[in-house]
Amino acid sequence: MTFTNAPNLLTLFRMAFVPVIVGLLFMRDPKWDVIAAIAFTVASVTDYLDGYIARTHQLETIYGKLMDPLADKFLVVSALIMLQELGRIHPVVVILLICREMAITGLRALASAEGVVIAASSTAKWKTATQMVAIPLIMGQNLFGLPIYPLGMVLLYVSLAISMWSAIDYLVGFFSGLKAARKLRSQEKALARKTRIASRAARLRAKASQYGLLDPH
């Protein structure tokens, strides 16, 4: 298992973009805002590329599974906080989106401890897609004289609605998976108990047969 493969390097590349984007937004200049939007878009594209390369070339690693979602969260959360600081997004929207991410991360950690794997839902993928489009539009505000900020805000609120809905999906998946995992463990314990009892009975019959204690008929 190697760390320095193409998908992992792309993930690190995406992480490296976070301070660059934050620094560009701190310039508080429309031109730098557009550059920040372009940088965010480039970083977002690497999110698709690293997953595609990892799947098609069988380069998935433990490092990648850990870093890829972290890189996404670093990128999105940093951008949301900066846009809120610039007064372009209402704080409540940022709070809801960040708290949702924290809750799902905690839920996945709890599920992992219980041996349950929660796969990303289709609604969660739509949430990510709308966020990755909305954020650079809000950053750029105007592009070639076109007011792209309102479109970005509409998409952000769509993303917020999808986020809340997908959180419900994750909760349902967690409790369903937890119930199935506990039922399976219970069945395995019952089977193991029956196996031990049968093995013990077989040993006792063997000893009884050895000492002529069993009725041959």
N, C-alpha and C positions, 0 to 999 in steps of 0.2 A: 504494500500500500504506500503510494507516494503522495507527498503533499504538493510538490511543484508540478502539477499537471495543468493543462490549459484551463479547465473549468475553475479550479481553485485560484489560479492567477487572475482570471477575470473577476472573481469575487473580491479578491484583494484590491484589484483596480477600482471596483465600485466603492469599496470602503474608502479608498484614497480620495475619491471625488467629494466625500462629505465635507471635509474642512475647506476645500476649494469653493464649493457652492456656498457655504456659510460665509466665507470671506468675501465673495463677490456680492452677496446680498447686503453685507455690512457697508458696502460702498454707497448704498442708497442713491444710485444713479440709474436712470432708465436704460442706458446702454449696457451697464454691467448686469442689470436685471435680465436683459435678453441673453447675455452670455451665460448667466447662471441657469437660465431656462434651458439653453442648449446643452450645458454640461449635465444638467439633471436628466435630460432626454437620453444623452449618450450613456450615462450610468444606468438608466432604466433598461436600455437595449441589452446591456451586458447581463442583466438578470435573465433574459430569455436565452441568450447565447450560451451561458455557462450550463444551464439546465439541458439545453438541446445537445450540446457537445458531450456532456456527461452521459446522457441516455444513449445516444447513437453510437458512441465509441466505447461504451461500458467503462467509463472513468469515474463512476460514482464512488466516493470515499466517505469515511466517517467525518473527516475534516470538512468536506463540502456540505454534508448534511447539517453540520453545526453552523458553519459560517454563512451559508447562503441566506437563510432566513434572518440571521443577525444583520447582515449587510443591508438587506431590504429595510429592516426596521431602523437601522442607523440613518439610512438615506431619507426615508419618509418622515420619521419623527423629527430629525434635525430641520428638514425643510418646513414642516408644519410649524414648529416652534419659531423659526425665523420669520415666517410669513405672519404669524400672530404678533410677533414683536414689531413688525413693520405696519401693523394695523390693517392687514388685508384679509385676515380670517378672524372670526369671532372666537374668543377664548373657549367658549363652551364647546364649539365644534372640535377644537384641538383636544380638549380634555376628554371628550367622548371617544374620539378616535384612538388616542393614546391608551386610555384605560381599557378599551376593548382589546387592543394588542396585548397589554399586560395580562388581562384576564385569560385570553386564549393561550398565551405562552404558559401561564401557570397551570391551566387545565391540561395542556399537553404533557407537562412535566408530571403531573399527578397521574395521568393516564399511563404514561411510560412506566411509572413505578408499579402500576397494577398490571403491567404486561399488555396494555391495550394501545393499539396504534390508531390515531385519529388522522385519517387522510384529509388533505385539503379538499374542501367542497367546491363545486362549480361556482357557487355564489361568491365564495372567498376569492376565487380567481378573477371574477368580474369586479370585485371590490378593488383588487390590486390594479387591474387594468385601468379602471376609471380614475383611481388616484394618480397613477403614473402619467395620465393625460392631463388631469385637472391641475396638478401642482405646477408644471412648467407654464401653463396658460396663465395662472395667477401670478407667477413670477414675472413673466414678460409683460403683462398688462396690455401693451399695444405692440402690434407687429405690422410694420409697413402701413401704419395708420389704421389698422383694423383693431377694434376694441375686443380683444380676446379674453379680457378679465371676466366679463359676465358669463361667458361660456364656461370658463374654468370654475367659477363659483357654482354654476348649475351642476356640473359634473361632480364637484366635491360633495354637494348635498346628496346627489345620487349615490356616491360612494359611501356617505354616512349611513344612508338608509340600507344599502346592501350590507354594510358592516354589521349593523344591528341584527339584520335578518340572518346573516351567516353565523353570528354568535349563537343564535338559537339552534341552528343546524349543528354546530359544534357541541352544544350542551346535550342535545338529543343523541348525537353520536357517542358522546362520552358515556352517558348513562346506559345506553343500549349495549355498548362494547363492554362496559364494566359488568353488567348483568350476565352477558354471555361468557365472559372470562371467568367469573366466579362460579357459574354453573358448570363450565368445563373442568375447573379445578376440583369441584365437588365430585364430579363423575370420575375423574382420574383417581381421587382419593378412595372412592368406593371400589373402583376396579382394583386398585393396589391392595386394599384390605381383603377383597375376595381372593386375590392371587396369593396373598400370604396365608390365608386360612386354608386354601386348597393345597398349597405347598406343605404346610404343617401336617395336614391330614394325610397326604401322600407319604411323608416321612414316618408318621406313626403306623400306617398300614405296612410299610416296608419292614419296620422293626418287628411288628406283630407277626408278620409272615416269616421273618427270620427265626423267631423263637417258637414257631408253630402255634401261635395263639389264635390264628384265624381259622375259621371253619372252611375247609376247602370246597364244601358244597354251599 
